[in-house]
Amino acid sequence: MASLSIRLDLAPGLRVGPGKVRLLELVAEHGSISAAGRALGMSYRRAWLLLHELNRGLPAPVIVAAPGGRSGGGAVLTPFGRRLVASYRAIERDAGRAAASHLAGLDQA
């Protein structure tokens, strides 16, 4: 089955696609970088590096994290992070609708 995958090039060398957006969604859901990484089958370090790359490369941070320890730490999406996720999902939805007939034609070929 043909499908569409969207990747946004937001700055030189900085891309956002379904994986990073899903990571952001899971940080929002779990309140934790490590839990989000585990849900995707990736290490805390890999998840942190991806999020750090976004925070450094975009005009505003996408997450704010508190170190762990006794209080447990945690992470939350910033308003900009929530807007990035919402914008990406809207672009994905609109592009999917626009491409649906073309994709269906490929499936029938």
C-alpha positions in Angstrom: 0.0 0.0 0.0 1.4 3.4 -1.0 1.7 5.9 1.7 3.0 9.5 2.2 5.7 10.5 4.7 6.3 14.2 5.4 9.7 15.7 6.4 10.1 19.4 7.1 13.5 21.0 6.5 13.3 23.8 9.1 16.9 25.0 9.0 20.1 23.9 7.2 20.8 20.4 8.5 17.7 20.4 10.7 14.9 18.1 9.6 11.7 17.1 11.4 9.7 14.1 10.3 7.4 11.5 11.8 10.0 10.1 14.2 10.9 13.3 15.9 7.3 14.4 16.0 6.3 11.1 17.6 9.1 11.6 20.1 7.7 15.0 21.0 4.2 13.6 21.3 5.4 10.9 23.7 7.3 13.4 25.8 4.1 15.3 26.2 2.2 12.1 27.0 4.7 10.6 29.5 6.3 13.8 30.8 9.7 12.1 30.5 12.4 11.9 27.9 13.4 8.4 29.1 9.8 7.1 29.0 9.3 8.6 25.5 12.5 7.0 24.3 11.6 3.6 25.8 8.2 3.8 24.1 10.0 4.2 20.8 12.7 1.5 21.5 15.5 4.0 21.7 18.0 4.9 24.5 17.6 7.9 26.7 20.8 9.3 25.2 19.4 9.0 21.6 16.1 10.7 22.5 17.9 13.4 24.4 20.3 14.1 21.5 17.4 14.4 19.0 15.5 16.8 21.3 18.6 18.8 22.1 19.2 19.2 18.3 15.7 20.6 17.9 16.1 22.9 20.9 19.4 24.3 19.6 18.4 24.6 15.9 14.9 26.1 16.1 14.1 29.7 17.0 12.6 28.6 20.4 13.0 25.5 22.5 10.5 22.6 21.9 10.9 21.0 25.4 12.0 22.0 28.9 13.5 19.3 31.0 14.2 19.1 34.7 17.0 16.8 35.8 16.0 13.6 37.6 16.9 12.7 41.1 14.7 12.6 44.2 12.0 14.9 42.7 11.9 12.6 39.6 12.7 15.2 37.0 10.6 15.3 33.9 10.1 17.1 30.6 7.3 19.1 29.1 6.7 20.6 25.6 6.9 24.3 25.3 4.2 26.3 23.6 6.5 26.3 20.5 6.9 22.5 20.8 3.1 22.0 20.9 2.7 24.3 17.9 5.4 22.4 16.0 3.6 19.1 16.6 0.2 20.5 15.7 1.5 22.2 12.5 3.3 19.0 11.4 0.2 16.9 12.0 -2.0 19.5 10.1 0.5 19.5 7.1 0.6 15.7 7.2 -3.3 15.5 7.2 -3.7 18.1 4.4 -0.9 16.5 2.2 -2.5 13.1 2.8 -5.9 14.3 1.6 -4.2 16.0 -1.5 -2.3 12.9 -2.4 -5.0 10.2 -1.6 -6.2 9.7 -5.2 -2.6 9.6 -6.5 -1.6 7.0 -3.9 -4.7 5.0 -4.6 -3.8 5.0 -8.3 -0.4 3.6 -7.5 -2.0 0.8 -5.4 -4.1 -0.2 -8.4 -1.3 -0.3 -10.8 
